[in-house]
Amino acid sequence: MASIFSRRVVSYVLDFIVVSAIMWILSYLFFLVMGSSNVYIVYQYLPYIVPFLIWIYFILTEKFKGASVGKAIMNLEVRSNNGAKISWPQAIVRNITKIYWIPIIFDWLVGKLLKTDRILNNITRTVVINAR
């Protein structure tokens, strides 16, 4: 069986695919509403909207279901260190670095240098476990 870390990496890639599909649908709807003459306006706002929507995706899926789509496929779940479901503040803070690739890699690298999990998992006192 693959390690939890390997499954987390795969789940993040799966989540990227899910979020990309959602963004494609939303951008298509924006183009329909805005019209073809305002295409550049949509492109101007997407760099600000997309990271926020990615953050909201992770917050909502982990808060309500305990796992994002990718984590659920990989049989992983996010829990508080005491085993309870995560709270709103935990869901909000632990997902801050997931909006771009560089912050999540930095979060993981600093965690490894300190011989622990991700820094934000330690700050929020959360853990990713097997869902079984």
N, CA, C and O atoms as CSV, one atom per row, in Angstrom:
chain,resi,resn,atom,element,x,y,z
A,1,MET,N,N,0.846,-1.189,0.000
A,1,MET,CA,C,0.000,0.000,0.000
A,1,MET,C,C,0.887,1.247,0.000
A,1,MET,O,O,1.919,1.282,0.671
A,2,ALA,N,N,0.493,2.230,-0.731
A,2,ALA,CA,C,1.250,3.476,-0.813
A,2,ALA,C,C,1.189,4.228,0.512
A,2,ALA,O,O,0.233,4.094,1.277
A,3,SER,N,N,2.224,5.016,0.765
A,3,SER,CA,C,2.257,5.797,1.996
A,3,SER,C,C,1.189,6.893,1.956
A,3,SER,O,O,0.671,7.245,0.895
A,4,ILE,N,N,0.881,7.415,3.128
A,4,ILE,CA,C,-0.104,8.500,3.189
A,4,ILE,C,C,0.404,9.706,2.407
A,4,ILE,O,O,-0.379,10.382,1.739
A,5,PHE,N,N,1.710,9.986,2.482
A,5,PHE,CA,C,2.257,11.116,1.735
A,5,PHE,C,C,2.022,10.947,0.232
A,5,PHE,O,O,1.581,11.883,-0.435
A,6,SER,N,N,2.313,9.759,-0.300
A,6,SER,CA,C,2.106,9.507,-1.732
A,6,SER,C,C,0.642,9.671,-2.099
A,6,SER,O,O,0.321,10.249,-3.137
A,7,ARG,N,N,-0.232,9.176,-1.267
A,7,ARG,CA,C,-1.662,9.295,-1.530
A,7,ARG,C,C,-2.116,10.751,-1.426
A,7,ARG,O,O,-3.029,11.168,-2.139
A,8,ARG,N,N,-1.489,11.522,-0.547
A,8,ARG,CA,C,-1.827,12.945,-0.451
A,8,ARG,C,C,-1.406,13.693,-1.700
A,8,ARG,O,O,-2.131,14.572,-2.167
A,9,VAL,N,N,-0.249,13.360,-2.249
A,9,VAL,CA,C,0.218,14.000,-3.487
A,9,VAL,C,C,-0.749,13.677,-4.626
A,9,VAL,O,O,-1.146,14.565,-5.380
A,10,VAL,N,N,-1.125,12.410,-4.746
A,10,VAL,CA,C,-2.076,12.010,-5.795
A,10,VAL,C,C,-3.410,12.715,-5.575
A,10,VAL,O,O,-4.034,13.167,-6.535
A,11,SER,N,N,-3.852,12.811,-4.331
A,11,SER,CA,C,-5.135,13.474,-4.059
A,11,SER,C,C,-5.080,14.952,-4.431
A,11,SER,O,O,-6.068,15.510,-4.910
A,12,TYR,N,N,-3.922,15.594,-4.213
A,12,TYR,CA,C,-3.788,17.001,-4.579
A,12,TYR,C,C,-3.864,17.170,-6.097
A,12,TYR,O,O,-4.469,18.124,-6.586
A,13,VAL,N,N,-3.260,16.256,-6.835
A,13,VAL,CA,C,-3.336,16.297,-8.304
A,13,VAL,C,C,-4.775,16.082,-8.757
A,13,VAL,O,O,-5.255,16.778,-9.652
A,14,LEU,N,N,-5.464,15.123,-8.145
A,14,LEU,CA,C,-6.882,14.891,-8.475
A,14,LEU,C,C,-7.720,16.126,-8.166
A,14,LEU,O,O,-8.602,16.492,-8.943
A,15,ASP,N,N,-7.444,16.769,-7.030
A,15,ASP,CA,C,-8.166,17.995,-6.690
A,15,ASP,C,C,-7.879,19.101,-7.695
A,15,ASP,O,O,-8.768,19.886,-8.026
A,16,PHE,N,N,-6.653,19.167,-8.178
A,16,PHE,CA,C,-6.303,20.144,-9.204
A,16,PHE,C,C,-7.155,19.927,-10.452
A,16,PHE,O,O,-7.620,20.887,-11.067
A,17,ILE,N,N,-7.356,18.668,-10.822
A,17,ILE,CA,C,-8.183,18.353,-11.990
A,17,ILE,C,C,-9.634,18.767,-11.742
A,17,ILE,O,O,-10.273,19.343,-12.622
A,18,VAL,N,N,-10.148,18.480,-10.560
A,18,VAL,CA,C,-11.528,18.850,-10.205
A,18,VAL,C,C,-11.690,20.370,-10.226
A,18,VAL,O,O,-12.640,20.894,-10.808
A,19,VAL,N,N,-10.759,21.065,-9.589
A,19,VAL,CA,C,-10.835,22.532,-9.540
A,19,VAL,C,C,-10.694,23.117,-10.942
A,19,VAL,O,O,-11.366,24.095,-11.270
A,20,SER,N,N,-9.841,22.540,-11.765
A,20,SER,CA,C,-9.692,23.025,-13.146
A,20,SER,C,C,-10.993,22.871,-13.921
A,20,SER,O,O,-11.371,23.754,-14.690
A,21,ALA,N,N,-11.673,21.755,-13.718
A,21,ALA,CA,C,-12.959,21.551,-14.389
A,21,ALA,C,C,-13.987,22.574,-13.908
A,21,ALA,O,O,-14.743,23.121,-14.711
A,22,ILE,N,N,-14.016,22.826,-12.626
A,22,ILE,CA,C,-14.941,23.832,-12.081
A,22,ILE,C,C,-14.625,25.206,-12.645
A,22,ILE,O,O,-15.535,25.945,-13.022
A,23,MET,N,N,-13.340,25.558,-12.706
A,23,MET,CA,C,-12.935,26.862,-13.234
A,23,MET,C,C,-13.274,26.979,-14.717
A,23,MET,O,O,-13.676,28.047,-15.180
A,24,TRP,N,N,-13.115,25.892,-15.459
A,24,TRP,CA,C,-13.460,25.920,-16.878
A,24,TRP,C,C,-14.943,26.215,-17.044
A,24,TRP,O,O,-15.320,27.036,-17.879
A,25,ILE,N,N,-15.775,25.564,-16.267
A,25,ILE,CA,C,-17.224,25.788,-16.344
A,25,ILE,C,C,-17.567,27.213,-15.945
A,25,ILE,O,O,-18.364,27.870,-16.613
A,26,LEU,N,N,-16.969,27.697,-14.855
A,26,LEU,CA,C,-17.252,29.070,-14.411
A,26,LEU,C,C,-16.781,30.107,-15.432
A,26,LEU,O,O,-17.485,31.081,-15.698
A,27,SER,N,N,-15.599,29.901,-16.000
A,27,SER,CA,C,-15.121,30.869,-16.998
A,27,SER,C,C,-16.011,30.853,-18.229
A,27,SER,O,O,-16.258,31.903,-18.823
A,28,TYR,N,N,-16.494,29.688,-18.622
A,28,TYR,CA,C,-17.420,29.603,-19.748
A,28,TYR,C,C,-18.706,30.371,-19.441
A,28,TYR,O,O,-19.229,31.086,-20.296
A,29,LEU,N,N,-19.206,30.219,-18.222
A,29,LEU,CA,C,-20.418,30.958,-17.831
A,29,LEU,C,C,-20.166,32.464,-17.799
A,29,LEU,O,O,-21.025,33.249,-18.201
A,30,PHE,N,N,-18.986,32.866,-17.319
A,30,PHE,CA,C,-18.636,34.286,-17.335
A,30,PHE,C,C,-18.638,34.827,-18.757
A,30,PHE,O,O,-19.172,35.906,-19.015
A,31,PHE,N,N,-18.040,34.079,-19.679
A,31,PHE,CA,C,-17.998,34.510,-21.070
A,31,PHE,C,C,-19.399,34.613,-21.666
A,31,PHE,O,O,-19.677,35.523,-22.447
A,32,LEU,N,N,-20.282,33.684,-21.300
A,32,LEU,CA,C,-21.663,33.756,-21.792
A,32,LEU,C,C,-22.370,35.001,-21.279
A,32,LEU,O,O,-23.079,35.675,-22.027
A,33,VAL,N,N,-22.177,35.299,-20.015
A,33,VAL,CA,C,-22.847,36.455,-19.408
A,33,VAL,C,C,-22.239,37.764,-19.891
A,33,VAL,O,O,-22.963,38.713,-20.192
A,34,MET,N,N,-20.915,37.818,-19.965
A,34,MET,CA,C,-20.226,39.063,-20.305
A,34,MET,C,C,-20.249,39.361,-21.802
A,34,MET,O,O,-20.168,40.524,-22.196
A,35,GLY,N,N,-20.357,38.343,-22.632
A,35,GLY,CA,C,-20.330,38.561,-24.079
A,35,GLY,C,C,-18.918,38.529,-24.617
A,35,GLY,O,O,-17.953,38.710,-23.875
A,36,SER,N,N,-18.805,38.299,-25.906
A,36,SER,CA,C,-17.489,38.150,-26.528
A,36,SER,C,C,-16.698,39.459,-26.574
A,36,SER,O,O,-15.473,39.433,-26.694
A,37,SER,N,N,-17.368,40.579,-26.482
A,37,SER,CA,C,-16.651,41.859,-26.533
A,37,SER,C,C,-15.943,42.176,-25.222
A,37,SER,O,O,-15.084,43.057,-25.186
A,38,ASN,N,N,-16.284,41.478,-24.149
A,38,ASN,CA,C,-15.689,41.743,-22.833
A,38,ASN,C,C,-14.783,40.603,-22.355
A,38,ASN,O,O,-14.613,40.410,-21.152
A,39,VAL,N,N,-14.215,39.864,-23.278
A,39,VAL,CA,C,-13.375,38.717,-22.930
A,39,VAL,C,C,-12.198,39.139,-22.065
A,39,VAL,O,O,-11.857,38.446,-21.106
A,40,TYR,N,N,-11.579,40.255,-22.385
A,40,TYR,CA,C,-10.393,40.685,-21.645
A,40,TYR,C,C,-10.726,41.092,-20.214
A,40,TYR,O,O,-9.867,40.985,-19.339
A,41,ILE,N,N,-11.923,41.545,-19.953
A,41,ILE,CA,C,-12.334,41.878,-18.585
A,41,ILE,C,C,-12.373,40.614,-17.732
A,41,ILE,O,O,-11.944,40.615,-16.578
A,42,VAL,N,N,-12.891,39.540,-18.315
A,42,VAL,CA,C,-12.919,38.272,-17.591
A,42,VAL,C,C,-11.495,37.822,-17.271
A,42,VAL,O,O,-11.219,37.395,-16.150
A,43,TYR,N,N,-10.597,37.914,-18.240
A,43,TYR,CA,C,-9.210,37.523,-18.016
A,43,TYR,C,C,-8.530,38.393,-16.957
A,43,TYR,O,O,-7.633,37.919,-16.260
A,44,GLN,N,N,-8.931,39.624,-16.830
A,44,GLN,CA,C,-8.341,40.502,-15.825
A,44,GLN,C,C,-8.742,40.085,-14.412
A,44,GLN,O,O,-7.947,40.243,-13.486
A,45,TYR,N,N,-9.937,39.562,-14.223
A,45,TYR,CA,C,-10.415,39.212,-12.894
A,45,TYR,C,C,-10.117,37.768,-12.492
A,45,TYR,O,O,-10.095,37.463,-11.300
A,46,LEU,N,N,-9.890,36.880,-13.444
A,46,LEU,CA,C,-9.635,35.475,-13.117
A,46,LEU,C,C,-8.449,35.252,-12.178
A,46,LEU,O,O,-8.554,34.404,-11.292
A,47,PRO,N,N,-7.324,35.965,-12.322
A,47,PRO,CA,C,-6.217,35.734,-11.379
A,47,PRO,C,C,-6.568,36.038,-9.924
A,47,PRO,O,O,-5.905,35.543,-9.012
A,48,TYR,N,N,-7.593,36.840,-9.700
A,48,TYR,CA,C,-8.019,37.153,-8.344
A,48,TYR,C,C,-9.126,36.218,-7.862
A,48,TYR,O,O,-9.200,35.885,-6.679
A,49,ILE,N,N,-9.965,35.809,-8.772
A,49,ILE,CA,C,-11.105,34.964,-8.419
A,49,ILE,C,C,-10.694,33.508,-8.226
A,49,ILE,O,O,-11.150,32.858,-7.285
A,50,VAL,N,N,-9.847,32.992,-9.096
A,50,VAL,CA,C,-9.477,31.572,-9.075
A,50,VAL,C,C,-8.841,31.153,-7.745
A,50,VAL,O,O,-9.289,30.161,-7.170
A,51,PRO,N,N,-7.825,31.848,-7.223
A,51,PRO,CA,C,-7.258,31.411,-5.942
A,51,PRO,C,C,-8.287,31.417,-4.810
A,51,PRO,O,O,-8.284,30.528,-3.958
A,52,PHE,N,N,-9.150,32.403,-4.803
A,52,PHE,CA,C,-10.189,32.472,-3.774
A,52,PHE,C,C,-11.136,31.276,-3.890
A,52,PHE,O,O,-11.497,30.678,-2.876
A,53,LEU,N,N,-11.537,30.927,-5.092
A,53,LEU,CA,C,-12.438,29.794,-5.288
A,53,LEU,C,C,-11.770,28.460,-4.947
A,53,LEU,O,O,-12.420,27.555,-4.423
A,54,ILE,N,N,-10.483,28.341,-5.241
A,54,ILE,CA,C,-9.741,27.136,-4.860
A,54,ILE,C,C,-9.737,26.998,-3.340
A,54,ILE,O,O,-9.977,25.915,-2.808
A,55,TRP,N,N,-9.468,28.082,-2.659
A,55,TRP,CA,C,-9.448,28.098,-1.196
A,55,TRP,C,C,-10.818,27.702,-0.644
A,55,TRP,O,O,-10.905,26.889,0.276
A,56,ILE,N,N,-11.877,28.270,-1.197
A,56,ILE,CA,C,-13.243,27.947,-0.770
A,56,ILE,C,C,-13.557,26.473,-1.013
A,56,ILE,O,O,-14.189,25.829,-0.176
A,57,TYR,N,N,-13.120,25.934,-2.152
A,57,TYR,CA,C,-13.333,24.517,-2.458
A,57,TYR,C,C,-12.758,23.631,-1.357
A,57,TYR,O,O,-13.450,22.756,-0.836
A,58,PHE,N,N,-11.493,23.856,-1.002
A,58,PHE,CA,C,-10.858,23.031,0.022
A,58,PHE,C,C,-11.505,23.234,1.389
A,58,PHE,O,O,-11.697,22.272,2.132
A,59,ILE,N,N,-11.837,24.464,1.722
A,59,ILE,CA,C,-12.465,24.730,3.019
A,59,ILE,C,C,-13.787,23.987,3.131
A,59,ILE,O,O,-14.014,23.272,4.107
A,60,LEU,N,N,-14.659,24.148,2.148
A,60,LEU,CA,C,-15.991,23.548,2.219
A,60,LEU,C,C,-15.958,22.024,2.179
A,60,LEU,O,O,-16.663,21.369,2.946
A,61,THR,N,N,-15.147,21.458,1.294
A,61,THR,CA,C,-15.128,19.996,1.203
A,61,THR,C,C,-14.536,19.359,2.456
A,61,THR,O,O,-15.032,18.334,2.924
A,62,GLU,N,N,-13.486,19.953,2.995
A,62,GLU,CA,C,-12.880,19.370,4.191
A,62,GLU,C,C,-13.712,19.627,5.443
A,62,GLU,O,O,-13.721,18.798,6.353
A,63,LYS,N,N,-14.399,20.743,5.505
A,63,LYS,CA,C,-15.241,21.025,6.668
A,63,LYS,C,C,-16.480,20.134,6.683
A,63,LYS,O,O,-16.808,19.546,7.713
A,64,PHE,N,N,-17.164,20.032,5.556
A,64,PHE,CA,C,-18.429,19.299,5.543
A,64,PHE,C,C,-18.272,17.803,5.332
A,64,PHE,O,O,-19.025,17.025,5.917
A,65,LYS,N,N,-17.319,17.379,4.517
A,65,LYS,CA,C,-17.153,15.953,4.213
A,65,LYS,C,C,-15.921,15.338,4.880
A,65,LYS,O,O,-15.770,14.116,4.900
A,66,GLY,N,N,-15.047,16.176,5.422
A,66,GLY,CA,C,-13.830,15.656,6.028
A,66,GLY,C,C,-12.737,15.371,5.020
A,66,GLY,O,O,-11.632,14.978,5.391
A,67,ALA,N,N,-13.039,15.566,3.747
A,67,ALA,CA,C,-12.057,15.297,2.697
A,67,ALA,C,C,-12.461,16.008,1.421
A,67,ALA,O,O,-13.647,16.167,1.132
A,68,SER,N,N,-11.467,16.432,0.665
A,68,SER,CA,C,-11.731,16.959,-0.663
A,68,SER,C,C,-12.041,15.772,-1.572
A,68,SER,O,O,-11.957,14.624,-1.135
A,69,VAL,N,N,-12.392,16.026,-2.802
A,69,VAL,CA,C,-12.699,14.944,-3.737
A,69,VAL,C,C,-11.479,14.031,-3.907
A,69,VAL,O,O,-11.606,12.807,-3.888
A,70,GLY,N,N,-10.313,14.628,-4.071
A,70,GLY,CA,C,-9.096,13.841,-4.228
A,70,GLY,C,C,-8.795,12.990,-3.005
A,70,GLY,O,O,-8.438,11.820,-3.139
A,71,LYS,N,N,-8.935,13.560,-1.817
A,71,LYS,CA,C,-8.704,12.798,-0.592
A,71,LYS,C,C,-9.720,11.666,-0.458
A,71,LYS,O,O,-9.365,10.562,-0.044
A,72,ALA,N,N,-10.966,11.929,-0.801
A,72,ALA,CA,C,-11.996,10.887,-0.709
A,72,ALA,C,C,-11.673,9.730,-1.659
A,72,ALA,O,O,-11.832,8.566,-1.292
A,73,ILE,N,N,-11.226,10.040,-2.861
A,73,ILE,CA,C,-10.854,8.986,-3.816
A,73,ILE,C,C,-9.683,8.166,-3.281
A,73,ILE,O,O,-9.630,6.952,-3.477
A,74,MET,N,N,-8.754,8.823,-2.613
A,74,MET,CA,C,-7.572,8.138,-2.074
A,74,MET,C,C,-7.809,7.592,-0.655
A,74,MET,O,O,-6.864,7.158,0.005
A,75,ASN,N,N,-9.046,7.613,-0.194
A,75,ASN,CA,C,-9.413,7.098,1.142
A,75,ASN,C,C,-8.657,7.790,2.271
A,75,ASN,O,O,-8.150,7.144,3.188
A,76,LEU,N,N,-8.592,9.105,2.185
A,76,LEU,CA,C,-7.967,9.916,3.222
A,76,LEU,C,C,-9.013,10.828,3.833
A,76,LEU,O,O,-10.036,11.121,3.213
A,77,GLU,N,N,-8.754,11.271,5.040
A,77,GLU,CA,C,-9.687,12.155,5.731
A,77,GLU,C,C,-8.907,13.112,6.621
A,77,GLU,O,O,-7.859,12.758,7.163
A,78,VAL,N,N,-9.428,14.329,6.767
A,78,VAL,CA,C,-8.814,15.331,7.630
A,78,VAL,C,C,-9.570,15.337,8.950
A,78,VAL,O,O,-10.798,15.418,8.978
A,79,ARG,N,N,-8.825,15.251,10.034
A,79,ARG,CA,C,-9.408,15.255,11.374
A,79,ARG,C,C,-8.578,16.143,12.291
A,79,ARG,O,O,-7.409,16.420,12.024
A,80,SER,N,N,-9.206,16.581,13.373
A,80,SER,CA,C,-8.461,17.244,14.437
A,80,SER,C,C,-7.588,16.199,15.112
A,80,SER,O,O,-7.844,15.001,14.990
A,81,ASN,N,N,-6.569,16.639,15.814
A,81,ASN,CA,C,-5.692,15.692,16.510
A,81,ASN,C,C,-6.446,14.834,17.517
A,81,ASN,O,O,-6.027,13.717,17.820
A,82,ASN,N,N,-7.564,15.355,18.039
A,82,ASN,CA,C,-8.348,14.588,19.004
A,82,ASN,C,C,-9.343,13.636,18.334
A,82,ASN,O,O,-10.101,12.959,19.028
A,83,GLY,N,N,-9.355,13.572,17.005
A,83,GLY,CA,C,-10.217,12.661,16.271
A,83,GLY,C,C,-11.540,13.251,15.819
A,83,GLY,O,O,-12.278,12.607,15.073
A,84,ALA,N,N,-11.854,14.462,16.254
A,84,ALA,CA,C,-13.119,15.107,15.881
A,84,ALA,C,C,-13.016,15.703,14.479
A,84,ALA,O,O,-11.920,15.870,13.944
A,85,LYS,N,N,-14.170,16.022,13.891
A,85,LYS,CA,C,-14.165,16.731,12.613
A,85,LYS,C,C,-13.533,18.102,12.822
A,85,LYS,O,O,-13.566,18.661,13.918
A,86,ILE,N,N,-12.954,18.633,11.736
A,86,ILE,CA,C,-12.276,19.925,11.875
A,86,ILE,C,C,-13.292,21.060,11.990
A,86,ILE,O,O,-14.413,20.967,11.489
A,87,SER,N,N,-12.878,22.118,12.654
A,87,SER,CA,C,-13.725,23.298,12.843
A,87,SER,C,C,-13.523,24.264,11.672
A,87,SER,O,O,-12.645,24.068,10.831
A,88,TRP,N,N,-14.348,25.305,11.637
A,88,TRP,CA,C,-14.195,26.314,10.587
A,88,TRP,C,C,-12.820,26.966,10.611
A,88,TRP,O,O,-12.174,27.047,9.567
A,89,PRO,N,N,-12.341,27.443,11.784
A,89,PRO,CA,C,-11.002,28.051,11.779
A,89,PRO,C,C,-9.909,27.087,11.314
A,89,PRO,O,O,-8.990,27.492,10.602
A,90,GLN,N,N,-10.003,25.827,11.707
A,90,GLN,CA,C,-9.021,24.850,11.252
A,90,GLN,C,C,-9.081,24.686,9.735
A,90,GLN,O,O,-8.042,24.650,9.075
A,91,ALA,N,N,-10.277,24.587,9.183
A,91,ALA,CA,C,-10.428,24.419,7.733
A,91,ALA,C,C,-9.904,25.642,6.985
A,91,ALA,O,O,-9.272,25.505,5.938
A,92,ILE,N,N,-10.159,26.811,7.506
A,92,ILE,CA,C,-9.724,28.045,6.839
A,92,ILE,C,C,-8.200,28.166,6.858
A,92,ILE,O,O,-7.583,28.405,5.820
A,93,VAL,N,N,-7.598,28.002,8.022
A,93,VAL,CA,C,-6.152,28.209,8.151
A,93,VAL,C,C,-5.354,27.117,7.461
A,93,VAL,O,O,-4.363,27.420,6.797
A,94,ARG,N,N,-5.756,25.846,7.594
A,94,ARG,CA,C,-4.940,24.752,7.037
A,94,ARG,C,C,-4.917,24.766,5.517
A,94,ARG,O,O,-4.053,24.133,4.910
A,95,ASN,N,N,-5.852,25.478,4.889
A,95,ASN,CA,C,-5.922,25.493,3.431
A,95,ASN,C,C,-5.398,26.779,2.791
A,95,ASN,O,O,-5.497,26.939,1.575
A,96,ILE,N,N,-4.856,27.678,3.568
A,96,ILE,CA,C,-4.350,28.945,3.026
A,96,ILE,C,C,-3.283,28.714,1.962
A,96,ILE,O,O,-3.282,29.396,0.937
A,97,THR,N,N,-2.385,27.775,2.184
A,97,THR,CA,C,-1.271,27.592,1.248
A,97,THR,C,C,-1.664,26.824,-0.006
A,97,THR,O,O,-0.839,26.687,-0.910
A,98,LYS,N,N,-2.870,26.327,-0.096
A,98,LYS,CA,C,-3.259,25.514,-1.250
A,98,LYS,C,C,-3.701,26.334,-2.462
A,98,LYS,O,O,-4.055,25.762,-3.493
A,99,ILE,N,N,-3.686,27.647,-2.356
A,99,ILE,CA,C,-4.147,28.453,-3.480
A,99,ILE,C,C,-3.142,28.502,-4.624
A,99,ILE,O,O,-3.527,28.706,-5.776
A,100,TYR,N,N,-1.860,28.318,-4.322
A,100,TYR,CA,C,-0.823,28.276,-5.349
A,100,TYR,C,C,0.135,27.129,-5.031
A,100,TYR,O,O,0.130,26.611,-3.914
A,101,TRP,N,N,0.958,26.729,-6.007
A,101,TRP,CA,C,1.891,25.608,-5.819
A,101,TRP,C,C,3.038,25.975,-4.886
A,101,TRP,O,O,3.407,25.169,-4.032
A,102,ILE,N,N,3.599,27.143,-5.021
A,102,ILE,CA,C,4.781,27.513,-4.238
A,102,ILE,C,C,4.493,27.510,-2.730
A,102,ILE,O,O,5.282,26.927,-1.986
A,103,PRO,N,N,3.418,28.121,-2.242
A,103,PRO,CA,C,3.191,28.094,-0.792
A,103,PRO,C,C,2.993,26.688,-0.223
A,103,PRO,O,O,3.453,26.414,0.885
A,104,ILE,N,N,2.326,25.798,-0.943
A,104,ILE,CA,C,2.107,24.455,-0.416
A,104,ILE,C,C,3.429,23.687,-0.355
A,104,ILE,O,O,3.659,22.918,0.578
A,105,ILE,N,N,4.296,23.894,-1.346
A,105,ILE,CA,C,5.609,23.240,-1.323
A,105,ILE,C,C,6.446,23.793,-0.182
A,105,ILE,O,O,7.117,23.031,0.516
A,106,PHE,N,N,6.419,25.108,0.021
A,106,PHE,CA,C,7.137,25.737,1.130
A,106,PHE,C,C,6.614,25.214,2.464
A,106,PHE,O,O,7.403,24.895,3.353
A,107,ASP,N,N,5.295,25.121,2.612
A,107,ASP,CA,C,4.659,24.614,3.828
A,107,ASP,C,C,5.145,23.199,4.123
A,107,ASP,O,O,5.465,22.878,5.267
A,108,TRP,N,N,5.201,22.357,3.101
A,108,TRP,CA,C,5.641,20.980,3.274
A,108,TRP,C,C,7.137,20.907,3.586
A,108,TRP,O,O,7.551,20.168,4.479
A,109,LEU,N,N,7.956,21.682,2.840
A,109,LEU,CA,C,9.406,21.642,3.042
A,109,LEU,C,C,9.798,22.097,4.449
A,109,LEU,O,O,10.626,21.460,5.101
A,110,VAL,N,N,9.212,23.183,4.909
A,110,VAL,CA,C,9.515,23.652,6.264
A,110,VAL,C,C,9.087,22.602,7.276
A,110,VAL,O,O,9.792,22.363,8.257
A,111,GLY,N,N,7.952,21.980,7.052
A,111,GLY,CA,C,7.510,20.903,7.933
A,111,GLY,C,C,8.507,19.760,7.968
A,111,GLY,O,O,8.791,19.222,9.038
A,112,LYS,N,N,9.044,19.379,6.810
A,112,LYS,CA,C,10.028,18.287,6.760
A,112,LYS,C,C,11.330,18.682,7.443
A,112,LYS,O,O,11.951,17.857,8.113
A,113,LEU,N,N,11.755,19.944,7.279
A,113,LEU,CA,C,12.965,20.400,7.954
A,113,LEU,C,C,12.808,20.346,9.476
A,113,LEU,O,O,13.769,20.091,10.202
A,114,LEU,N,N,11.595,20.588,9.941
A,114,LEU,CA,C,11.319,20.526,11.383
A,114,LEU,C,C,10.917,19.121,11.823
A,114,LEU,O,O,10.515,18.908,12.967
A,115,LYS,N,N,11.031,18.158,10.892
A,115,LYS,CA,C,10.708,16.751,11.144
A,115,LYS,C,C,9.276,16.565,11.636
A,115,LYS,O,O,9.014,15.888,12.631
A,116,THR,N,N,8.379,17.179,10.915
A,116,THR,CA,C,6.957,17.090,11.239
A,116,THR,C,C,6.169,17.098,9.929
A,116,THR,O,O,6.751,17.058,8.845
A,117,ASP,N,N,4.857,17.151,10.040
A,117,ASP,CA,C,3.994,17.242,8.865
A,117,ASP,C,C,4.018,18.684,8.363
A,117,ASP,O,O,4.898,19.457,8.743
A,118,ARG,N,N,3.092,19.041,7.540
A,118,ARG,CA,C,2.983,20.435,7.089
A,118,ARG,C,C,2.899,21.371,8.290
A,118,ARG,O,O,2.344,21.007,9.327
A,119,ILE,N,N,3.440,22.559,8.153
A,119,ILE,CA,C,3.415,23.541,9.235
A,119,ILE,C,C,1.981,23.887,9.611
A,119,ILE,O,O,1.651,23.953,10.795
A,120,LEU,N,N,1.119,24.109,8.609
A,120,LEU,CA,C,-0.250,24.503,8.922
A,120,LEU,C,C,-1.046,23.374,9.568
A,120,LEU,O,O,-2.001,23.643,10.297
A,121,ASN,N,N,-0.682,22.128,9.322
A,121,ASN,CA,C,-1.329,21.040,10.059
A,121,ASN,C,C,-0.955,21.106,11.534
A,121,ASN,O,O,-1.788,20.835,12.398
A,122,ASN,N,N,0.288,21.463,11.824
A,122,ASN,CA,C,0.711,21.596,13.219
A,122,ASN,C,C,0.048,22.790,13.891
A,122,ASN,O,O,-0.392,22.702,15.038
A,123,ILE,N,N,-0.020,23.901,13.175
A,123,ILE,CA,C,-0.638,25.102,13.748
A,123,ILE,C,C,-2.116,24.863,14.044
A,123,ILE,O,O,-2.617,25.267,15.093
A,124,THR,N,N,-2.803,24.213,13.125
A,124,THR,CA,C,-4.246,23.990,13.298
A,124,THR,C,C,-4.561,22.714,14.074
A,124,THR,O,O,-5.720,22.430,14.373
A,125,ARG,N,N,-3.526,21.954,14.394
A,125,ARG,CA,C,-3.702,20.693,15.119
A,125,ARG,C,C,-4.632,19.742,14.378
A,125,ARG,O,O,-5.588,19.203,14.937
A,126,THR,N,N,-4.318,19.555,13.099
A,126,THR,CA,C,-5.074,18.627,12.264
A,126,THR,C,C,-4.141,17.559,11.715
A,126,THR,O,O,-2.921,17.721,11.711
A,127,VAL,N,N,-4.730,16.476,11.258
A,127,VAL,CA,C,-3.958,15.373,10.707
A,127,VAL,C,C,-4.756,14.729,9.578
A,127,VAL,O,O,-5.986,14.714,9.605
A,128,VAL,N,N,-4.047,14.201,8.590
A,128,VAL,CA,C,-4.678,13.465,7.505
A,128,VAL,C,C,-4.488,11.980,7.819
A,128,VAL,O,O,-3.369,11.507,8.020
A,129,ILE,N,N,-5.619,11.253,7.855
A,129,ILE,CA,C,-5.592,9.849,8.256
A,129,ILE,C,C,-6.252,8.982,7.189
A,129,ILE,O,O,-6.888,9.492,6.267
A,130,ASN,N,N,-6.094,7.672,7.324
A,130,ASN,CA,C,-6.835,6.736,6.492
A,130,ASN,C,C,-8.315,6.840,6.844
A,130,ASN,O,O,-8.679,6.906,8.018
A,131,ALA,N,N,-9.155,6.852,5.829
A,131,ALA,CA,C,-10.589,7.019,6.075
A,131,ALA,C,C,-11.269,5.725,6.503
A,131,ALA,O,O,-12.410,5.761,6.963
A,132,ARG,N,N,-10.618,4.615,6.368
A,132,ARG,CA,C,-11.229,3.327,6.703
A,132,ARG,C,C,-11.374,3.123,8.155
A,132,ARG,O,O,-11.873,2.083,8.585
